[in-house]
Amino acid sequence: MSILPVEKEVFRYLGFPQKELLDFEAIKKKESALYELVSKAIVESEQYVVPKKIVQTFSLVQTENDLQIGPISIVSKDLSFNLQGCFQVSVLAATIGSRIDSLIQKYSKLDVVYASVLQATGAMFIESFVDSINDEIRLEAEKEGARVQPRFSPGYGDVSLEVQKQIFATLRPEKIGLTLMNSLIMAPEKSVTAFIGWKKGK
């Protein structure tokens, strides 16, 4: 799967306010040196990005804040609100691989500024990859007369990172090179897990 790079998103991850990014052409002129670095980082990073994913869709049983998503049990007010009215949920794990982490680590010892640009570029690439997975799930849902809710990841709202243990036990993302550390943080760093609810009607 190819990932479309989005330069503006790299600037957003570098901390530029959304309001300023509305006029991205002005930013490119004003921050021409930084723009050159971002362009360089995108070209270099693309050679190191190895996107992989696992997606499984399960039925949903919801009783107030108690959720049963296939074998995954969660108590959450925030996720319950997100999945209100849904009949099933796609659970995904995605990564762009460990090579980009190694590239960032290498430059962190050579050029701290460029390393930070690479960090933002990696964040853009994993987000773009997950967006493309989201679009695939949305199209699949539309074929079945359904629509999807915004994706929701462990660590958002009141959903504890502890849920990662259940996601890993269910999807087995080790098959795509993902590891869950004792801290409940994933490796490679540029990786995402998420829930996407399906709701009847367009």
N, C-alpha and C positions, 0 to 999 in steps of 0.2 A: 504493500500500500504506500503510495507516495503521499508526502505531507507538504502542504502548501505553506511556505514560510510567510510570516506576516511581520514586516519590519516594525510597523506601528506598535505591535504587541511587545516586541523586545524593549522598546522605549517605555512602555507601560510598566514592564517588570523592572526597569531601571529606576522607576519612581516618578516618571513624568505624570502630572495630573491629567485626568481624562479631558478636562476642559481645554488644556493646551493642545492635546493630541487631535482635537477636532480640526485644527488647521495644521495637518502634518507636513504639508509643503513648507510652511513657514519654519517649522522645527528643523526640517532637513537643511534649510539654508542657514539658520541661526546656529545649529549644532552640526556643522558640516564635518568637522573632525570626528565627532562621535558617530555620525552617520556612516562615515567610511569604516570605522571600527566595527559597527553593527553589520554592515554589508560583508566585511571580511569574515566575521564570526559566523554568519549564516552559511557562507560558501564552505568554510572549513568544517563546521559542525555537520553539514549534510553528509560528509564522508564518514562520519562516526555514528550517525543515527541508525539504529537497527530496531524498527518498530515491531512489536509483537503484542498479541492480545489473546485473551480468553473471554468469551461471553457465554453465559448460560441464562436461560429464562425459566423462572419458577412461578408457580401459583402463589397467590397472596391470601393469607387469612388474617384479618385485622379485627381486633376487639379493643376499641378505644386506643390506648397507647401500646398495646401488646401486638407485636407483628410477628407473623411466621412466614418467612420468605423461603419456600422449600425447606431445607434443613436448618436454616438460619433463624434464630430466635432473638428478637430485639425488643426492648422496652424503651420507647422514645416518643416524646410529645412532638418534637420537631419533624422527625421522619414520618410519623403518623399523619401529621398535617400535610406533608408533601405528597404522601401516597393516598390521601383521602379519595375514595371512589375508584381506586385502581383494582384490577382483577389479577394482574400478574406483574412481576418485576424482573427486569434484566439485571444481572449482576456481572460486572466487568472488572477485569484486571488488565492493565496495559502498561507497557514500558517502552522506552526508546533505547534501552540497553546500557551496559556499563562502560562502553568505550568513550561515551561523551563525558562521564565522570572522570575517567583517566585523563582526558584532554584538559578538563578544567583544573584538575589537580596539578598537572604538568605546568600550566601557565601560572598557577598561583605562586609558584616559586620563581617565575621568570618575569612576569608582568601582571601585577595585581589588578590594574585597570582593565586590561584585556580579559583577564580571568573573570572579572565581574560581568563583563559584556557577554562572555561565553555562558556564564551561569544564567543570565537572563534569556539568552538565545535557547538554551536547553529547556528552560521553563516554557518558552513559546512553542517549541517543537512538541513537547509532550501534551500541552494543552490543545494544539492544533490536531494532534493525532486522536486524542480523546473526543474532540469535536467531530472528527470524521466518523468515529465509531458511533457516536450519538446520532449522527445523520443516518447511518445505516440502520440503526434500531428504529429510528423514527419512520423511515420508509417501509420497513418491515411491518411496523404497527399499522401504518396507513393502509397497507394491503389487506389487513384484517379488520378495517373499519375502526381503528383505535388511534389515539393520540398519546404522546408521551409527556411525562412531567419533567421538569428540570432535574438534571442528575444531582445526586446527593452523596457525598463521600463521608466515610468515618472521620471523626475529628471535627466535623461541622456541627454547630448547634449542640444539642445534648447527646449526640451519638458518640460514644466513647471509642477510642482507638482499639479497645479490647475486642471490638467486633471484627477487627482484622483477622483474629485467630479463627473465627468461624468462616470468614470468606476464604482464607487459605485452605482450611480443611475441606471446603466444598469445591472450590475451583482447581485446587492444586496448581497454582501458578508457578511453582518451581519448574514446571515443564517449559516455561518461557523465560527462565532465568531469574525469576523474582524470589527474594528471600525476605522473610519477616524476622527482624532482629528482636532481641529481648526487650528493647526499648519500644517495640511495636512500630518502629519506623522501617520502611521498606528499603531494600537495596536491590537494584540500582536506585539512586536518589530520584531520578526523573521517571517516576512511576506513579500510577493512580489506580485506586479501586473506587467503585461507585455503584449506586443503585439507580435504576431508571424505571419508574413506574409506568405501566400501560393503563389507560383509561378508555372505556368504551365511548364511541362518538368522535366526530371530527370537529 
